[in-house]
Amino acid sequence: MSKGAKMMNKIAVLSVLFFAASSVLADDEPVTLENAKPVGPHTKTEAIAKSFSMERATRYLDSASLTWQKKSNCFACHTNFAYLYARPLVDAKAPAHQTVRKALEDLVEIRWEKSKPRWDAEVVASGAALAFNDAATTGKLHPTTKKALDRMWTVQKKDGGWNWLKCSWPPMENDDHYGATLAAVAAGVAPEEYRKSDLAKAGLAKLKLYFEKNPPENLHHKAMLLWANSYLGDLLKANEKQAYVDELLKTQIADGGWAGGGFGDWRRGDKTMQDKSTSDGYGTGFAVYVLRRSGLPKDHPAIDKGIAWLHANQRESGRWWSRSLFRDGSHLLTNAGTAFAVMALAETK
C-alpha cells in the first residue's frame, strides 16, 4: 500500500472513531427524543456493572422508552407504559419523562378522538400508566387521566373483565386476568379517591364479581391481585393475602432473586422450557415491589436479599436482563424488568 493510501486509510479510521465517540452522550447530558439512541441488544452475556448506579438505570429507561417511541410510535406494556410507573419515582423533571408523558396524553386526547383506541387493552393500560404517574408526581387527578379511566369502564364486559390482548406473550399480553387486575390497580392508585366516583364504584363492583368467578391461575395473577389490593383493600380476604405472600416468598431463589419464568406455567413460542431457577430483573423487581406494597418491612430478610440481588446484578448499560417468557430473541421484557427493579429500589429507600 502506498504512503498516500495508508494516510487516507488512517484518516478514515480516525473519522469513524470520532463520529462514534461524538454519538455517545456525556454523563451529564439528559436523554431527549432527539439524541436518544438504542442501548444495544438485550443479551444475557452483557457484563455485570462494577457497581450499582440508579443514574445508569434511569438513563437506560430514558433511552429505551424514547427509542421505542421513535421506532414504533406507540405504547407497549413492556416498555413505555412501565416507564411511566418507574421514572417519576426517581426524577419526574427529566426531559425524557416529560416527553413520554406528553405522548400518552396526546394519544388519549388526539388520536382517540380522531380515530379510536387500537384495543380495549390500550384504554386500560393508558389509564393505569397515567393514574400511577399522577400519584407519583402531582398527587392530583389530571383531566386526561380521568378521561382515560372513565373510558375504561365503557369497554368493561358484562362479566366484569375486559377483552384483553391474548398474543401468548406472558405475563402482560396473555390472558384476561392480567387486564382485570391492571384495571383494579388503575382505579385504586388514581389520586383524589377516583375509586369512589360513580363510574368507578359501579365498575369495581362488577370487577369483584369477576375475580370471584375467575380465581387466579398462577403466581403472577396472585401477585397482581396483591398489588391491586394494596390500594383497594377489599379484593382479598386476610387469609388469601397471606397465602399469596407466602407463596411468593417460597419461590425466592437461593441467590436472593426471583425468576420471571417461575410465576406461571406458560408455554413458550420457541418450544423451549421456561427458566424457573435463574433470577432475573423482572422476576426480582416485580416480587420485591409487590411484597413491599403488601406490607413487608424494608428490613425483612427476603426484601434485603432481593435488593442485594438487584444491586449485584445490574448490567453495564444500566438495565437488568430478563429473558422473554415467549421466545428467545429481543427479550423486551428487560425493559419492564428494569422499570420494576427501579420501583422496587424506590420502595426500599
C-alpha positions in Angstrom: 0.0 0.0 0.0 1.3 3.5 -0.9 2.0 6.1 1.7 -0.9 8.2 0.3 -3.3 5.2 0.6 -2.1 4.4 4.1 -2.7 8.1 5.1 -6.2 8.0 3.6 -7.0 4.8 5.4 -5.7 6.2 8.7 -7.9 9.3 8.3 -10.9 7.2 7.5 -10.4 5.1 10.7 -9.9 8.3 12.8 -13.1 9.7 11.3 -15.1 6.7 12.2 -13.8 6.7 15.8 -14.5 10.5 16.1 -18.2 10.1 14.9 -18.7 7.1 17.1 -17.4 8.9 20.1 -19.4 12.0 19.3 -22.6 9.9 19.2 -22.2 8.9 22.9 -24.0 11.2 25.3 -22.0 12.8 28.1 -22.9 11.5 31.5 -24.5 14.8 32.5 -26.3 15.3 29.2 -30.0 14.5 29.5 -31.5 11.9 27.1 -34.1 13.5 24.8 -36.2 12.4 21.8 -33.6 14.0 19.5 -30.5 12.4 20.9 -31.8 9.1 22.2 -30.1 6.0 20.8 -30.7 2.3 21.2 -28.5 1.0 24.1 -27.9 -2.3 22.3 -29.5 -5.7 22.2 -30.7 -7.4 25.3 -28.3 -10.2 26.0 -27.7 -12.5 28.9 -23.9 -12.1 28.3 -23.8 -8.4 28.9 -21.2 -7.7 31.6 -22.3 -7.0 35.2 -21.7 -3.4 36.2 -18.8 -2.9 38.6 -21.1 -1.0 41.0 -24.8 -0.2 41.2 -26.0 3.1 39.7 -29.5 4.5 39.8 -28.4 7.1 37.3 -27.4 4.4 34.8 -30.7 2.7 35.3 -32.8 5.8 34.6 -30.7 6.8 31.6 -31.2 3.3 30.2 -35.0 3.6 30.8 -35.0 7.1 29.2 -33.2 5.7 26.1 -35.3 2.6 25.8 -38.6 4.4 26.1 -37.7 7.2 23.7 -36.2 5.0 21.1 -39.3 2.8 21.3 -41.4 5.9 20.8 -39.4 7.0 17.7 -39.3 3.5 16.2 -42.8 2.3 16.9 -44.8 5.4 17.6 -47.0 3.5 20.1 -47.2 2.5 23.7 -46.4 -1.0 24.9 -46.7 -2.7 28.3 -43.1 -3.9 28.2 -41.6 -0.5 27.6 -43.1 3.0 27.8 -46.2 2.1 29.9 -43.9 0.6 32.5 -41.6 3.6 32.2 -44.3 5.9 33.3 -44.6 3.9 36.5 -41.0 3.9 37.3 -39.4 7.1 36.1 -41.1 9.7 38.3 -40.1 7.7 41.4 -36.6 9.0 40.8 -37.0 12.3 38.9 -40.2 13.5 37.2 -38.5 16.6 35.8 -36.3 14.6 33.4 -36.9 15.8 29.8 -37.5 12.2 28.7 -40.2 11.6 31.3 -42.0 14.8 30.3 -41.8 13.8 26.6 -43.2 10.3 27.2 -46.0 11.6 29.5 -46.9 14.2 26.8 -47.1 11.5 24.2 -49.5 9.4 26.2 -51.7 12.5 26.9 -51.7 13.1 23.1 -52.7 9.5 22.5 -55.8 9.9 24.7 -56.7 13.5 23.7 -55.9 13.5 20.0 -55.6 10.0 18.5 -58.5 8.5 20.4 -60.6 11.5 19.3 -59.6 11.3 15.7 -60.0 7.5 15.4 -60.2 5.2 18.4 -58.0 3.1 20.7 -56.4 0.2 18.9 -57.7 -2.3 21.6 -59.7 -2.2 24.8 -56.4 -3.2 26.4 -54.9 0.1 25.3 -57.6 2.0 27.2 -56.9 0.2 30.5 -53.1 0.3 30.2 -53.2 4.0 29.4 -55.5 4.8 32.3 -53.2 2.8 34.7 -50.0 4.4 33.5 -51.5 7.9 33.7 -53.0 7.3 37.1 -49.8 5.8 38.5 -47.9 8.7 37.1 -50.3 11.3 38.6 -49.9 9.6 42.0 -46.1 9.7 41.8 -45.9 13.4 40.6 -48.6 15.9 41.4 -50.8 13.7 43.6 -53.8 15.2 41.7 -56.0 13.5 39.1 -55.2 15.0 35.7 -58.2 15.6 33.4 -56.7 13.4 30.7 -56.2 10.7 33.2 -59.8 10.9 34.3 -60.9 10.7 30.6 -58.9 7.5 30.1 -60.2 6.0 33.4 -63.8 6.9 32.7 -63.5 5.3 29.2 -62.1 2.2 30.8 -65.4 1.4 32.3 -67.2 1.8 29.0 -65.4 -1.1 27.5 -65.7 -3.4 30.6 -67.5 -6.6 29.7 -70.7 -7.8 31.4 -68.8 -10.3 33.4 -66.7 -7.5 34.9 -63.5 -8.2 32.9 -62.0 -6.8 29.7 -61.3 -8.3 26.3 -57.5 -8.3 26.7 -54.7 -8.9 24.2 -54.1 -12.6 24.1 -50.9 -12.9 22.0 -49.4 -15.6 24.1 -46.8 -13.1 25.3 -46.8 -13.6 29.1 -47.1 -12.1 31.5 -48.7 -9.0 30.2 -50.4 -9.9 26.8 -51.5 -13.4 27.5 -54.9 -13.5 29.3 -57.9 -11.5 30.5 -57.0 -11.9 34.2 -53.9 -9.6 33.8 -56.1 -6.9 32.3 -58.7 -7.1 35.1 -56.1 -6.7 37.8 -54.4 -3.8 35.9 -57.8 -2.1 35.8 -58.1 -2.6 39.6 -54.6 -1.1 40.0 -55.6 1.9 37.8 -58.7 2.6 39.8 -57.0 2.1 43.2 -53.9 4.2 42.6 -55.7 7.1 40.9 -55.5 10.3 43.1 -58.3 12.2 44.7 -60.2 9.0 45.6 -61.2 8.4 42.0 -62.3 4.9 43.0 -65.3 6.5 44.9 -66.7 8.1 41.8 -70.0 6.7 40.5 -68.4 5.1 37.4 -65.6 3.6 39.3 -67.8 2.2 42.1 -70.1 0.5 39.6 -67.1 -0.8 37.6 -65.3 -2.1 40.7 -68.4 -3.9 41.9 -68.5 -5.8 38.6 -64.8 -6.4 38.8 -65.0 -8.0 42.2 -67.6 -10.4 40.9 -65.2 -11.2 38.0 -62.5 -12.1 40.5 -64.9 -14.3 42.5 -65.8 -16.3 39.3 -62.3 -16.3 37.9 -59.7 -17.1 40.7 -56.0 -16.6 39.9 -54.5 -19.5 37.9 -50.8 -18.8 38.6 -48.5 -16.9 40.9 -48.3 -13.8 38.6 -52.1 -13.5 38.8 -51.8 -13.7 42.6 -49.1 -11.1 42.7 -51.1 -8.7 40.6 -54.0 -9.1 43.0 -51.7 -8.3 45.9 -50.6 -5.2 44.1 -54.2 -4.1 43.3 -55.3 -5.0 46.9 -52.7 -2.7 48.3 -54.7 0.2 47.1 -58.3 -1.1 47.3 -58.0 -3.2 50.4 -61.1 -5.4 49.8 -60.1 -7.6 46.9 -58.5 -10.3 49.1 -59.5 -11.8 52.4 -56.8 -11.7 55.0 -56.0 -15.4 54.7 -55.9 -15.2 50.9 -53.5 -12.2 51.1 -51.2 -14.1 53.5 -51.3 -17.2 51.4 -50.2 -15.3 48.2 -47.4 -13.5 50.1 -46.2 -16.8 51.5 -46.2 -18.4 48.0 -44.3 -15.5 46.6 -41.7 -15.8 49.4 -41.3 -19.6 48.8 -40.3 -19.0 45.2 -37.4 -16.8 46.1 -34.2 -18.4 44.8 -31.1 -19.0 47.0 -29.2 -16.1 45.5 -31.9 -13.7 46.6 -33.7 -13.1 43.4 -36.8 -14.4 41.6 -37.2 -16.0 38.2 -39.9 -14.5 35.9 -40.4 -17.9 34.4 -41.4 -19.2 37.8 -44.6 -17.1 38.0 -46.6 -19.2 35.6 -46.7 -22.4 33.5 -46.7 -20.5 30.3 -45.9 -22.3 27.0 -43.1 -20.7 25.1 -43.4 -20.0 21.4 -40.0 -21.3 20.7 -40.8 -24.7 22.3 -38.1 -24.4 24.9 -38.7 -24.6 28.7 -39.4 -21.7 30.9 -36.4 -21.0 33.2 -37.7 -21.2 36.7 -34.4 -21.4 38.5 -32.4 -18.3 37.3 -33.1 -15.0 38.9 -33.8 -12.1 36.5 -34.7 -8.4 36.6 -38.4 -8.7 36.0 -39.0 -11.6 38.5 -36.9 -9.9 41.2 -38.1 -6.3 40.7 -41.8 -7.3 40.5 -41.6 -9.6 43.5 -39.8 -7.2 45.8 -42.1 -4.3 44.7 -45.3 -6.3 45.3 -44.1 -7.7 48.6 -43.3 -4.2 49.8 -46.7 -3.0 48.7 -48.2 -5.9 50.6 -46.7 -4.7 53.8 -43.4 -6.5 54.2 -41.0 -4.2 56.0 -37.8 -2.9 54.4 -35.7 -5.0 56.7 -37.5 -8.3 56.0 -34.8 -10.9 55.1 -36.5 -11.6 51.8 -36.6 -7.9 50.9 -32.9 -7.5 51.9 -31.8 -10.4 49.8 -33.9 -9.2 46.8 -32.4 -5.7 47.0 -28.9 -7.2 47.4 -29.5 -9.2 44.2 -30.6 -6.1 42.3 -27.5 -4.2 43.5 -25.2 -7.0 42.4 -26.8 -7.9 39.0 -27.3 -4.6 37.2 -25.6 -4.7 33.7 -23.1 -2.1 32.4 -25.8 -0.5 30.3 -27.9 0.2 33.5 -30.6 -2.4 32.8 -31.4 -5.7 34.5 -31.6 -8.5 31.9 -34.9 -10.5 31.7 -35.4 -13.4 29.4 -38.5 -13.2 27.2 -41.2 -15.6 28.5 -42.4 -16.2 25.0 -39.4 -16.6 22.6 -35.7 -16.1 22.8 -34.7 -13.1 20.7 -35.3 -9.5 21.5 -36.1 -10.0 25.2 -38.1 -6.8 25.5 -39.2 -7.9 29.0 -35.8 -6.5 30.0 -37.4 -3.0 29.8 -40.2 -3.8 32.1 -37.8 -5.7 34.3 -35.6 -2.6 34.7 -38.7 -0.5 35.4 -39.8 -2.8 38.2 -36.3 -3.0 39.6 -36.3 0.8 39.9 -39.7 0.7 41.5 -38.5 -2.0 44.0 -35.5 0.1 44.9 -37.6 3.2 45.3 -39.9 1.3 47.7 -37.0 0.3 49.9 -35.2 3.7 50.2 
